[in-house]
Each structure stands twice: as structure tokens, then as C-alpha cells.
Amino acid sequence: MSAAESIQHKQIKEIIGVKIKEWTGATLQDYPSSGHEFDIFAVTSAGVSIYVEVIWSSSRENFFRDLLMVTTSDANVKLVVVSPDILENTDFQRQFEKVAISQRRINFAMHGTLINGQKIIEDVKYVNVDFKNAVLGLVNQVSTRGKVLGSKANLEPPKSNSAAEVTEQLLSNLFLVINHPTNIYSSPTELTSFQGVCHRLGNSIRGIPFLPKNRRLYTLDNLRDASSPFGHQ
């Protein structure tokens, strides 16, 4: 127990620790994380872990440090109990809500609002009804889903298989155009296929670019020239 803890902080830890054992049969454990010790960490007989963080000091440094501990915990159930001063701080409220939403998205069962620690100290009915329902509701959420939420498997992205390194030489199919024809010639034809033209004029015609289409023949060869082989098609 840290010497910096206030009287209220200690009272809340004692009350919640006793009640969680009473409601769930869980055993309380010390659970150090990154050099800090979580306020209340318990594990039920079914293996559901419960973590309650008590944040009493309203200093910004203290609040965000403890909130970071909440995000790094792998407990299945998470609740945050705070002082009235923290409850009145709208910036703290917004930051907590962002954390709660992000934790739920990665399948942690986290209570969505900050819990008033002063009511836990002063109001027995609140502890035995509202707070109890909050704790048991989250525990039941984990149990009914039939799996432990927030496990490392849920937090770590799947690892992709590394590609095999292959050395190969690739040839480009892009070529520099250094010249192009200025005219395309066309004339009517009764032949409708490439093979039909070759059959009529001989296979030597294959060396001259041409295209029969829609009963016309298109070619780069000058059809006005009497020596054009297409004059005989």
C-alpha cells in the first residue's frame, strides 16, 4: 500500500475488496504492473479476473498515470472508482469515456462510467445494490460469452507469413515509340477473316500488317500502289 494513499483511498479498497470476495468468492491477489500495484485485483473460481482502480488524487498526472494502468491491464473485468473532484472534471470524464469505448472494442468487460468513491464510503445501500450489480453484471458478461475477454490473443494482430525472397530478372513489355505511320489505307473486300486473306493471297502476306473488318480491309500498305499485294484480293 502506497504511503501516498489518502484515508478515503484506503477505505474504498478495503470495502470493495471485502465485497468482491463476498459476492464472487474471488481471491484477492497482488498484481504488480510496470512497477505499480493495482488497487484491487481478484480472480473468481471460474477464472474471471476483476480489476478495480481507485483514483482519488485529482492531479492531472495522477489521473492519466492510473488510467494508463487500466488500459495495460489484462483483467477481464475493469472498473474505475474516483473522487468527487474527478467526477466534476469534464476533461477527465471525456478521457475516461474514450478509454472505456476503446477497451470494449477489444473485448474487455469495462464499466462505462466513473464510479463515485464517496458514495462507496458513505452509502451501504449503494454498495450492496448499484455497485454490486455493476460488478456482477460485468462478470456475467464474461461468463455467458463462454470465453475470457481481453486475452492477449485479442490484442495482438495476426502475424502474416513472410514472403520468400526470390531473385529474378524481369523484362519490360513497354517499348519506346520512335516512329509511327502517317496513313492507314482501307478498301472494300469480300473476305471477312485474317485466314481468308492469307488463303487468297498466300502466307507471305502475313508479313504485312492488315486487318479485315466489317467487309473492309485496313492496312499500312499503300493500296494506291500497283505493286501492293492487296490489289489482288
trRosetta pair geometry for C-beta under 8 A, 3 or more apart (Angstrom, degrees):
i j d omega theta_ij theta_ji phi_ij phi_ji
1 5 6.0 -69 177 17 91 146
1 10 6.9 49 -161 -109 136 102
1 13 7.9 168 -116 85 110 164
2 5 5.0 119 73 -28 84 95
2 37 7.7 178 -41 45 96 109
4 57 7.7 -28 153 -40 109 140
5 9 4.2 -132 -168 92 90 135
5 10 5.5 105 134 -54 125 87
5 13 8.0 -22 -164 -8 146 139
5 56 7.5 86 -152 33 66 137
6 9 4.5 106 52 0 74 103
6 10 7.2 -141 94 -2 43 85
6 56 5.2 -125 30 122 122 151
6 57 7.4 151 -23 -60 117 78
7 10 5.9 -59 -155 37 32 109
7 11 6.3 34 150 -22 67 107
8 11 5.5 -54 -147 35 33 114
8 12 6.3 33 157 -20 67 104
8 56 5.8 149 87 -133 108 140
8 83 7.1 82 108 -103 146 99
8 117 6.6 95 157 132 112 123
8 118 7.4 -26 -154 -92 135 66
8 121 6.2 -60 -144 -66 87 151
9 12 6.1 -57 -152 34 27 109
9 13 6.6 26 153 -17 62 108
9 54 5.5 141 -147 125 79 131
9 56 4.4 -105 -73 -11 101 148
9 117 8.0 -5 -97 179 49 154
10 13 5.7 -55 -150 36 33 112
10 14 6.4 30 155 -18 66 107
11 14 5.9 -60 -152 36 30 109
11 15 6.3 26 155 -17 67 108
11 121 5.4 51 118 -113 134 105
12 15 5.8 -56 -145 37 31 109
12 16 6.1 20 162 -11 67 111
12 54 5.1 142 98 -123 133 143
12 56 7.8 172 18 -70 141 116
12 81 5.9 -175 175 122 141 146
12 117 5.0 -34 -95 -157 148 107
12 120 5.4 69 -126 95 91 135
12 121 6.3 -63 -73 -62 79 90
13 16 6.2 -61 -141 43 24 103
13 17 5.9 28 160 -23 63 113
13 39 5.5 -126 -105 -179 109 98
13 40 6.0 -178 -142 -59 77 102
13 54 6.0 -103 -64 -2 84 151
14 17 5.9 -56 -143 35 24 113
14 18 6.5 22 160 -16 61 108
15 18 6.2 -64 -155 36 26 106
15 19 6.3 16 156 -13 65 114
15 120 5.8 155 93 158 146 102
15 121 7.1 -162 -15 -95 155 49
15 127 6.5 -86 164 -128 123 148
16 19 5.7 -61 -143 42 32 109
16 20 6.1 32 161 -22 69 106
16 40 5.4 -81 107 -67 121 168
16 52 5.5 -108 155 90 151 164
16 54 7.8 -176 15 -62 147 118
16 81 7.2 -141 -59 -21 150 157
16 120 6.9 -9 -58 -171 96 143
16 131 7.8 -104 -109 163 91 139
17 20 6.2 -55 -145 33 25 107
17 21 6.7 23 157 -14 60 108
17 28 5.5 21 -154 -91 103 147
17 40 5.5 -147 -78 -124 80 115
17 42 7.6 154 -136 -58 66 124
18 21 6.0 -63 -158 37 29 110
18 22 6.3 27 150 -20 66 111
19 22 5.4 -56 -146 38 34 114
19 23 6.0 22 161 -13 70 110
19 127 6.3 -127 -89 169 159 111
19 128 7.8 -136 -134 -89 126 61
19 131 7.5 38 127 110 158 121
19 132 7.0 -113 172 -88 123 89
19 135 8.0 144 123 15 108 163
20 23 6.1 -58 -137 42 28 102
20 24 5.8 -22 179 26 66 114
20 26 5.5 -42 146 52 97 124
20 28 7.5 104 82 -77 120 94
20 40 6.9 137 3 167 152 130
20 42 5.0 161 133 20 136 163
20 50 6.1 -167 -154 96 136 149
20 52 7.6 -150 -56 -11 143 133
20 135 6.6 -132 -106 -167 86 154
21 24 7.2 -78 -125 56 15 77
21 25 7.0 36 -170 -126 53 16
21 26 6.0 -110 -101 64 50 69
21 27 7.4 56 -114 -100 96 29
21 28 6.6 -54 -66 -32 111 98
21 42 7.1 -139 -69 -133 68 146
23 132 5.9 -178 -100 -143 148 97
23 135 6.5 90 93 97 155 132
23 136 6.2 -112 165 -67 129 108
24 42 7.1 119 75 126 133 133
24 44 4.8 -84 164 -102 116 108
24 48 7.9 -103 -167 73 138 113
24 50 7.2 129 38 -17 169 148
24 135 7.5 -107 -39 142 123 118
24 136 7.4 -173 -72 -98 96 80
24 139 6.3 -151 -107 -115 129 167
25 44 6.4 73 74 -146 81 77
25 45 5.6 -16 107 -18 122 111
26 42 3.7 80 134 157 132 116
26 43 5.7 161 -155 74 99 25
26 44 4.5 -59 -86 -81 93 55
26 45 7.5 -133 -93 -22 50 61
26 48 8.0 -83 -95 78 120 82
26 50 6.3 -39 -126 23 174 123
27 42 6.4 168 78 -152 32 81
27 43 6.1 -19 55 57 82 80
28 40 7.0 -66 -133 -155 107 75
28 41 7.1 105 -159 75 65 53
28 42 5.0 -43 -95 -93 55 91
29 41 5.4 -64 70 101 82 99
29 42 6.8 143 12 -106 80 37
29 43 6.4 16 -3 0 129 103
30 37 6.2 -41 -162 -149 89 117
30 41 7.3 76 -157 53 11 119
31 37 6.9 122 69 -157 50 66
31 38 4.7 -11 76 29 106 119
31 41 3.8 -20 6 58 135 170
31 51 7.5 -89 72 -108 155 106
31 73 8.0 61 133 -132 135 106
32 35 7.2 5 -178 -113 106 6
32 36 6.9 157 -155 82 67 33
32 37 5.2 -41 -97 -94 67 71
32 38 7.8 -156 -93 -1 18 76
33 36 5.8 -28 69 65 72 83
33 37 7.7 131 20 -106 69 24
33 38 6.2 49 8 -43 116 96
33 69 6.2 124 87 -147 128 92
33 72 6.2 155 165 106 133 116
33 73 6.5 -85 -71 -90 171 74
34 69 7.3 -142 47 -107 120 83
34 72 6.7 24 -15 111 132 160
36 69 5.8 -78 85 -103 146 134
38 41 4.6 74 88 -45 132 116
38 51 5.7 -63 -175 -147 145 105
38 53 6.6 -82 -154 -89 83 82
38 69 6.7 172 -97 161 79 125
38 73 6.6 77 -95 -101 137 130
38 75 7.9 125 -149 -36 166 135
39 52 6.0 -78 87 98 111 73
39 53 5.4 129 16 -129 119 40
39 54 4.6 146 -138 15 168 91
40 50 7.5 -30 125 116 97 92
40 51 7.0 148 88 -156 66 40
40 52 4.0 0 60 53 118 100
40 53 7.9 -145 33 -65 78 29
40 54 7.5 71 -6 -21 101 102
41 49 7.0 -7 -170 -173 86 100
41 50 7.2 163 -152 84 40 56
41 51 5.3 1 -106 -106 78 78
41 75 6.6 -132 -134 -86 92 133
42 49 7.3 162 87 -154 42 55
42 50 4.7 -12 62 57 90 104
43 47 6.6 -14 -177 -141 104 32
43 48 7.1 161 -155 78 59 37
43 49 5.0 -24 -100 -99 82 71
43 50 7.4 -176 -81 16 32 75
44 47 6.8 -43 74 26 78 20
44 48 4.6 9 32 51 118 89
44 49 7.9 -138 11 -69 74 27
44 50 7.2 72 -31 -17 92 110
44 139 6.7 90 -34 -149 150 127
46 143 6.3 24 125 -108 158 108
47 148 6.8 -70 125 -85 111 120
48 76 5.1 -93 -158 64 73 147
48 77 6.5 47 163 -14 104 114
48 139 5.4 112 122 -145 154 84
48 142 5.0 129 -127 95 122 144
48 143 6.4 -59 -58 -61 142 86
48 148 7.4 -170 -104 -118 61 83
49 74 7.6 45 72 106 150 69
49 75 4.3 -124 118 -139 109 74
49 76 5.0 122 51 10 75 88
49 77 6.8 -171 97 27 50 79
50 75 6.4 66 -160 -176 5 126
50 76 7.3 -40 -70 62 47 84
50 77 4.4 -17 -112 70 70 118
50 79 7.9 1 -174 8 90 103
50 135 6.9 37 -147 -157 139 101
50 138 7.8 115 -118 97 96 120
50 139 6.8 -28 -79 -81 117 103
51 70 7.5 162 119 -128 126 68
51 73 5.1 -165 132 162 178 156
51 75 3.5 163 -15 23 118 169
51 77 6.7 163 24 87 65 62
51 78 5.2 -11 70 -107 100 70
51 79 7.5 173 93 29 55 63
52 78 7.9 157 -86 -159 38 44
52 79 4.8 -14 -112 69 80 99
52 80 7.6 170 -160 -87 58 25
52 81 6.2 24 178 -6 104 110
53 66 5.6 151 170 174 128 105
53 69 6.3 145 -113 91 141 113
53 70 5.3 -97 1 -76 153 99
53 78 7.6 4 0 -165 102 90
53 79 7.5 -177 27 91 66 50
53 80 5.1 -16 67 -114 97 74
53 81 7.2 -178 89 29 46 70
54 81 4.8 -21 -108 73 72 104
54 82 7.6 166 -161 -82 50 36
54 117 6.4 88 -146 -105 97 137
55 62 6.9 146 -157 136 95 96
55 63 5.8 79 -179 -118 140 64
55 66 4.6 168 -94 88 109 157
55 67 7.5 9 -73 -52 153 75
55 80 6.5 2 5 -173 112 100
55 81 7.3 163 25 84 65 50
55 82 4.8 -14 70 -107 93 84
55 83 7.2 -102 109 0 64 83
55 86 6.1 86 108 -78 108 170
56 82 7.2 172 -88 -156 36 49
56 83 4.7 86 -149 -48 56 114
56 86 8.0 -132 -143 -16 20 127
56 117 6.6 -81 -96 68 86 167
57 62 4.2 1 88 98 117 170
57 63 7.6 -134 94 -50 75 71
57 83 7.6 101 -29 -2 11 140
58 62 7.6 62 66 64 7 122
58 63 7.0 15 -155 -53 37 118
58 83 6.2 -94 -59 68 94 129
58 85 4.0 -70 -68 115 146 126
58 86 5.2 -157 -109 -65 86 74
58 89 6.8 152 -159 -32 109 139
58 92 8.0 -88 -150 -51 80 157
59 62 4.4 82 67 9 95 107
59 63 6.8 -168 87 -11 47 86
60 63 5.8 -56 -145 35 30 111
60 64 6.3 14 165 -6 66 110
61 64 6.6 -66 -147 43 23 99
61 65 6.1 25 158 -21 63 114
62 65 5.8 -59 -145 36 27 113
62 66 6.3 18 162 -12 65 109
63 66 6.2 -65 -152 40 25 103
63 67 6.2 23 154 -19 65 111
63 86 6.5 158 -106 -124 123 118
63 92 5.6 -76 -175 -122 154 116
63 95 7.9 94 137 80 118 143
64 67 5.4 -50 -138 38 35 114
64 68 6.3 45 156 -26 64 100
64 95 7.4 -59 -98 158 87 156
65 68 5.8 -53 -156 29 29 113
65 69 7.0 32 146 -20 61 101
66 69 5.4 -46 -155 28 40 116
66 70 6.9 47 146 -23 64 97
66 80 8.0 124 133 -139 110 111
67 70 5.5 -45 -157 26 40 116
67 71 6.8 36 149 -16 66 102
67 80 7.6 21 -105 -120 74 150
67 95 6.7 3 -160 133 171 114
67 96 6.7 -122 -120 -96 127 72
67 99 5.9 -136 -176 -59 109 165
68 71 5.8 -55 -152 36 37 109
68 72 6.4 24 155 -11 69 110
69 72 6.0 -63 -143 43 31 103
69 73 6.4 45 156 -39 65 101
70 73 6.0 -47 -152 14 29 116
70 78 5.9 106 -162 -170 96 134
70 80 6.2 -22 -94 -76 150 115
70 99 6.6 66 95 161 125 141
70 103 7.6 -60 142 -74 99 147
71 99 5.9 -103 -72 -149 106 110
71 102 7.6 7 -124 94 111 122
71 103 6.8 -130 -115 -77 68 105
73 78 6.5 139 80 -99 130 120
74 150 6.0 167 -163 135 60 105
74 151 7.1 54 -172 -126 112 35
74 152 6.7 -23 -126 -57 138 79
74 155 8.0 -91 -112 -18 98 145
75 78 5.7 125 85 -72 112 83
75 108 7.8 66 87 -147 64 113
75 150 7.2 6 88 96 33 149
76 108 7.0 -175 -162 -143 34 69
76 109 5.9 22 153 28 74 107
76 142 4.8 57 159 -113 130 151
76 148 5.7 -100 -90 -162 126 78
76 149 5.1 104 -148 55 87 85
76 150 5.6 176 -114 39 49 118
77 108 7.9 158 -98 179 19 82
77 109 5.0 -30 -102 84 66 109
77 110 7.6 156 -162 -86 42 43
77 135 7.2 77 160 -154 144 65
77 138 4.4 114 -136 129 110 123
77 139 5.8 -26 -67 -74 153 63
77 142 6.4 -94 -57 -25 94 135
78 103 6.6 -70 51 168 145 156
78 108 5.9 13 7 160 121 125
78 109 7.2 151 19 86 71 56
78 110 4.3 -15 65 -111 105 87
78 111 7.0 -133 98 15 60 76
78 138 7.9 -138 36 -176 42 154
79 110 7.5 170 -74 -156 43 60
79 111 4.4 39 -111 12 81 132
79 115 6.2 18 173 -9 107 136
79 134 6.6 93 -110 135 136 120
79 135 6.8 -58 -31 -90 150 77
79 138 7.3 -158 -55 4 101 161
80 96 6.7 -138 73 -144 154 124
80 111 7.2 -154 21 69 68 108
80 114 5.7 -54 97 -120 104 70
80 115 6.6 160 89 18 49 89
81 114 7.6 119 -127 -175 21 71
81 115 4.5 -45 -105 77 68 107
81 116 7.7 -27 -154 80 77 13
81 117 4.5 99 161 -81 100 93
81 120 6.4 -9 -150 -10 137 150
82 86 3.9 -92 168 77 128 138
82 87 6.0 155 95 -50 115 78
82 92 7.8 151 -158 145 163 137
82 114 4.8 -20 18 -176 126 120
82 115 7.0 131 17 64 70 53
82 116 7.4 -45 68 -109 70 33
82 117 5.9 -146 83 -15 19 109
83 86 5.0 99 57 5 75 99
83 87 7.2 -133 101 -6 44 88
83 117 5.7 -39 -82 44 42 124
83 118 7.0 69 -150 -40 54 95
84 87 5.3 -53 -149 34 38 117
84 88 6.5 34 156 -19 68 105
84 116 6.7 36 -85 -146 70 96
84 117 7.9 -115 -33 51 61 81
84 118 5.3 3 -42 -12 105 139
85 88 6.0 -61 -155 35 31 108
85 89 6.9 33 149 -28 63 105
86 89 5.6 -53 -154 24 39 115
86 92 5.3 -104 -167 123 80 162
86 114 6.8 -133 119 179 109 155
87 93 7.5 59 -156 -76 41 105
87 114 6.0 -165 -99 101 78 130
87 116 6.0 10 -68 -98 152 84
89 92 3.9 55 96 13 115 114
89 93 6.6 171 94 -17 61 84
90 93 5.3 -51 -148 34 37 118
90 94 6.4 38 155 -20 67 102
91 94 5.9 -53 -150 34 32 110
91 95 6.4 29 154 -16 65 107
92 95 5.8 -56 -147 38 31 110
92 96 6.2 32 155 -20 65 107
92 114 7.8 35 130 -57 104 157
93 96 5.9 -58 -150 36 28 110
93 97 6.4 28 154 -21 64 106
93 114 6.8 -103 -112 2 72 129
94 97 5.7 -54 -149 33 31 112
94 98 6.7 33 154 -20 64 102
95 98 5.8 -52 -155 31 33 112
95 99 6.7 31 150 -16 65 105
96 99 5.6 -57 -153 37 36 111
96 100 6.2 36 152 -22 70 105
96 114 5.6 21 139 -56 170 105
97 100 5.6 -51 -144 35 33 113
97 101 6.4 33 157 -19 65 105
97 112 7.5 39 -127 -178 72 79
98 101 6.0 -56 -150 36 29 109
98 102 6.4 23 155 -15 64 109
99 102 5.9 -60 -147 40 30 108
99 103 6.1 29 156 -20 67 108
100 103 5.9 -56 -146 36 28 110
100 104 6.4 26 156 -17 63 107
100 110 5.3 -160 -141 117 74 125
100 111 7.4 -72 -130 94 123 42
100 112 4.9 118 164 -132 146 55
100 113 7.8 12 -80 -52 169 28
101 104 5.9 -58 -150 36 29 109
101 105 6.5 33 152 -25 63 106
102 105 5.6 -51 -150 30 33 115
102 106 7.0 10 158 0 64 104
103 106 6.4 -70 -154 47 32 93
103 108 4.2 -54 170 56 94 127
103 110 4.4 48 103 -11 134 152
103 150 7.7 0 -172 -103 86 122
104 107 7.5 55 -175 -73 36 15
104 108 6.4 -90 -82 64 35 72
104 109 7.9 58 -111 -112 75 26
104 110 5.8 -115 -61 41 80 103
104 112 7.6 5 -48 -88 139 95
106 150 6.7 76 118 -112 89 70
106 154 5.8 131 176 138 82 109
106 155 6.0 55 179 -97 135 71
107 149 4.5 -146 150 -158 91 94
107 150 5.6 -161 98 -57 81 56
107 154 5.0 -86 46 -171 132 157
108 149 5.7 146 -110 132 30 112
108 150 3.9 55 -88 -78 79 128
109 138 4.3 139 145 -166 117 90
109 139 7.7 159 111 -65 154 24
109 141 4.7 150 -125 86 132 126
109 142 5.1 -100 -13 -54 148 93
109 149 5.5 107 -23 61 88 152
109 150 7.6 -107 5 -19 65 120
110 138 7.5 68 -78 -131 9 134
111 115 6.9 14 121 -44 151 110
111 134 5.4 33 -111 -177 130 115
111 138 6.4 -74 -59 -59 80 138
115 119 7.9 -111 169 56 78 113
115 120 7.2 55 143 -43 112 119
115 131 6.8 82 -157 -110 138 98
115 134 7.2 164 -92 101 130 172
116 119 4.3 61 99 7 112 112
116 120 7.2 172 101 -14 63 82
117 120 5.4 -50 -155 30 44 116
117 121 6.7 42 150 -18 70 101
118 121 5.7 -54 -155 35 37 111
118 122 6.1 3 159 5 70 116
119 122 6.2 -69 -131 53 30 91
119 123 4.7 -26 -170 28 74 122
119 126 4.7 -68 160 113 109 166
119 127 7.9 176 131 -52 79 73
120 123 7.4 -41 -78 52 13 80
120 126 6.9 -113 -85 102 43 114
120 127 5.5 91 -140 -86 66 101
120 131 6.4 73 -102 -68 97 158
123 126 3.7 50 109 8 121 117
123 127 6.7 159 98 -15 68 81
124 127 5.6 -55 -154 35 36 112
124 128 6.1 18 157 -7 70 113
125 128 6.0 -64 -140 47 29 101
125 129 5.7 0 168 5 69 118
126 129 6.6 -71 -131 51 20 91
126 130 5.1 -28 -162 33 65 119
126 131 6.3 63 141 -14 72 101
127 130 7.7 -21 -62 54 10 79
127 131 4.9 -28 -138 39 43 132
127 132 6.9 71 149 -35 50 90
128 131 7.6 28 -14 52 16 93
128 132 5.6 9 -169 -20 30 135
129 132 6.1 -31 -103 36 4 109
129 133 6.4 0 163 -15 50 110
130 133 6.0 -59 -149 35 24 108
130 134 6.6 25 154 -20 61 106
131 134 5.5 -52 -151 32 35 115
131 135 6.5 31 154 -16 67 104
132 135 6.0 -58 -150 38 31 107
132 136 6.0 14 161 -6 68 113
133 136 6.2 -60 -134 47 27 101
133 137 5.7 35 162 -28 64 112
134 137 5.9 -55 -143 32 21 113
134 138 6.8 16 159 -13 58 107
135 138 6.2 -65 -159 36 28 105
135 139 6.4 23 151 -15 66 109
136 139 5.4 -52 -143 39 37 113
136 140 6.0 39 156 -21 68 106
137 140 5.8 -55 -146 38 28 110
137 141 6.4 38 150 -28 62 103
138 141 5.3 -45 -149 26 35 119
138 142 6.9 33 153 -16 63 98
139 142 6.0 -55 -159 34 34 108
139 143 6.3 27 149 -16 67 111
140 143 5.5 -57 -141 41 35 111
140 144 5.8 29 164 -18 71 109
141 144 6.5 -56 -138 37 21 103
141 145 6.7 19 160 -17 56 110
141 149 7.8 -11 120 -17 95 149
142 145 6.3 -68 -158 34 27 108
142 147 8.0 -106 -171 82 69 46
142 148 6.9 20 -171 -129 112 44
142 149 5.3 -114 -117 6 91 110
143 146 7.8 37 166 -66 38 37
145 149 6.8 57 69 -59 148 104
147 151 8.0 -86 158 -8 99 125
148 151 5.2 79 100 -54 104 111
149 154 7.3 -6 -168 -5 52 166
150 154 6.1 -101 -125 60 17 138
150 155 7.3 35 -168 -48 56 106
151 154 5.3 102 58 3 66 98
151 155 7.5 -140 105 -2 39 92
152 155 5.4 -62 -147 40 42 110
152 156 5.9 25 162 -12 78 110
153 156 6.6 -59 -134 40 25 98
156 159 8.0 -14 150 -42 110 88
172 175 7.8 155 112 -61 102 56
177 180 6.2 9 179 -52 119 107
181 184 6.9 105 108 -66 127 68
181 220 4.9 -124 -86 -142 171 118
183 220 7.4 122 88 -148 68 63
183 222 7.5 48 92 -96 136 79
184 218 6.0 5 171 -170 110 100
184 219 7.5 157 -163 79 69 25
184 220 6.4 -49 -113 -93 62 60
185 218 7.3 155 83 -154 47 50
185 219 5.5 -28 66 69 95 76
185 220 7.1 118 17 -136 91 12
185 221 6.6 -82 44 78 133 50
185 222 6.2 140 -47 -126 151 31
185 223 4.4 172 161 -2 140 105
185 224 7.6 -137 -125 -13 138 79
186 216 5.3 17 -175 168 106 120
186 217 6.7 165 -148 80 58 47
186 218 5.0 -16 -97 -99 91 70
186 219 7.7 151 -84 21 45 64
186 223 7.7 -104 44 -4 13 151
187 216 6.8 166 83 -156 26 78
187 217 5.7 -15 60 54 76 95
187 223 5.3 176 -30 -167 127 161
187 230 7.2 141 41 139 131 122
188 215 6.4 0 -154 143 77 89
188 216 5.9 -55 -104 -104 41 71
188 217 7.8 41 130 11 9 83
189 192 8.0 177 107 -63 99 44
189 197 7.7 4 173 -91 153 103
189 212 6.1 -88 80 -128 141 106
189 215 6.3 -167 68 -175 61 54
189 216 6.3 114 20 -137 88 20
189 217 4.4 59 -16 -27 142 107
189 233 5.9 -18 -127 122 118 121
190 215 7.0 3 -110 -144 29 94
191 196 4.2 180 -158 116 101 121
191 197 5.1 125 133 -70 153 72
191 200 6.2 -103 -81 -5 143 146
191 212 5.5 -85 108 -124 90 155
191 217 7.2 36 65 -70 104 115
191 233 6.3 -77 5 174 135 112
192 196 6.2 56 48 24 54 155
192 212 6.0 171 -159 138 19 127
192 215 6.6 -29 -93 -81 86 62
193 196 4.3 101 58 -1 84 104
193 197 7.2 -150 94 -5 49 81
193 212 6.2 -62 -14 72 4 134
194 197 6.0 -55 -157 33 32 109
194 198 6.6 27 150 -14 66 108
194 210 7.9 149 -124 90 82 89
194 211 7.7 -34 -84 -127 96 47
194 212 6.4 -169 -69 25 48 104
195 198 5.6 -56 -148 40 36 111
195 199 6.1 39 153 -24 68 105
196 199 5.7 -53 -147 34 30 112
196 200 6.4 26 155 -16 64 108
196 212 7.1 -52 61 38 109 168
197 200 5.8 -60 -150 39 30 108
197 201 6.0 -12 168 15 69 114
197 205 6.3 -123 137 117 98 151
197 210 6.7 -127 140 101 165 136
197 212 5.8 179 -40 -36 126 130
197 217 7.1 119 -100 -118 137 126
197 233 6.2 -11 -137 -133 86 132
198 201 6.7 -71 -128 56 23 83
198 202 7.1 -70 -173 102 58 17
198 203 5.7 39 -171 -100 106 51
198 205 5.7 -158 -109 62 62 113
198 206 6.1 30 -111 -61 119 90
200 232 7.9 -179 144 117 100 85
200 233 5.7 87 111 -136 138 73
201 204 7.7 -103 132 61 88 80
201 205 4.4 63 101 -47 122 144
201 229 5.7 98 -169 154 130 111
201 230 7.3 -33 -94 -97 156 48
201 232 6.4 126 -110 83 94 102
201 233 5.7 -37 -56 -87 118 89
202 205 6.0 123 75 -13 65 95
203 206 5.6 -15 -178 -7 64 117
204 207 6.4 -35 178 13 57 111
204 229 7.7 -150 98 -121 103 166
205 208 5.8 -60 -168 36 58 106
205 210 7.3 -34 164 20 103 137
205 229 5.9 -152 -101 114 95 143
205 230 7.9 107 -139 -73 122 74
208 219 6.6 22 144 -157 106 123
208 220 7.6 -151 -178 56 82 86
208 221 5.3 10 -174 -48 130 130
208 229 7.0 165 11 43 156 123
208 230 8.0 -131 109 -42 147 104
209 219 6.5 151 99 -145 65 70
209 220 5.3 37 69 12 111 112
209 221 7.9 167 60 -25 66 86
210 217 6.1 -4 -177 -177 115 98
210 218 6.7 156 -161 83 61 50
210 219 4.0 -17 -106 -92 88 102
210 220 7.9 -126 -77 14 60 66
210 221 7.2 -30 -75 12 104 111
210 230 7.0 159 -110 -86 148 131
211 217 7.3 156 80 -157 42 53
211 218 4.7 -15 61 60 93 101
211 219 7.4 174 20 -71 62 58
212 215 8.0 10 -178 -108 91 17
212 216 7.4 169 -152 86 56 36
212 217 5.1 -26 -98 -101 72 75
212 218 7.8 179 -82 18 24 71
213 216 6.3 -27 72 63 63 81
213 218 6.5 -13 28 2 106 114
217 230 6.3 -173 120 -159 146 131
217 233 6.7 53 -35 91 166 157
219 223 7.0 114 61 -55 114 100
219 230 6.1 -169 16 -46 159 158
221 225 7.7 -100 165 43 83 118
221 228 5.2 133 145 -137 115 108
221 229 7.5 -33 161 36 165 80
221 230 6.1 141 84 -1 132 123
222 225 4.3 70 98 -8 109 110
222 228 6.1 -140 84 -71 59 125
223 228 5.4 -136 -119 93 38 172
223 230 5.9 -60 -111 82 91 124
223 231 7.0 144 -159 -71 71 78
224 228 7.8 91 48 -13 28 137
225 228 4.8 113 74 -35 88 96
226 231 6.6 12 -155 -47 42 171
228 231 5.0 110 78 -24 88 97
229 232 6.4 -55 -176 29 54 106
229 233 7.9 69 133 -42 69 95
230 233 5.2 -27 -160 -5 60 122
